[in-house]
Amino acid sequence: MILECKEFPTYLLAELNLKEANLVEAERFKNEMLGLINQGHKQIIVSFKNVAYVDSSFLGALVSSLKYAMSNQADISVVYLNKDIFNLFKLIRMDKVFKVHDNLPEA
């Protein structure tokens, strides 16, 4: 499992246990996210705290997970993006698609 999950009263925190979120991990990530949504979790916060690098295939898996979540009346937001990943989110306008939080209390 690449996601370590912690349940809270109003959300599920899914922490990525990866340094590099890339093509090799994208499909597994997507399957784990869809599993969480299918379990009935309505608010999932994905933590990028340990992630130093993200590629386009992994971002595609994240977007695909969000589309699936929305079709199931759920939502996905992200937290703890490093500066480079945050700049990538802004560059490709994913900051308009996902709720991006600096830290958990803000989320």
HUZI-V495801 format. One record per helix or strand of 2 or more residues. SS is the DSSP state (h for helix, s for strand). FROM is the first residue (numbers start at 1). TO is the last residue. If there is no record, write none. Layout:
# HUZI-V495801
ss:SS from:FROM to:TO
ss:SS from:FROM to:TO
This chain:
# HUZI-V495801
ss:s from:3 to:7
ss:s from:12 to:16
ss:s from:20 to:21
ss:h from:23 to:38
ss:s from:43 to:47
ss:s from:53 to:54
ss:h from:56 to:71
ss:s from:75 to:79
ss:h from:83 to:91
ss:h from:94 to:96
ss:s from:99 to:101
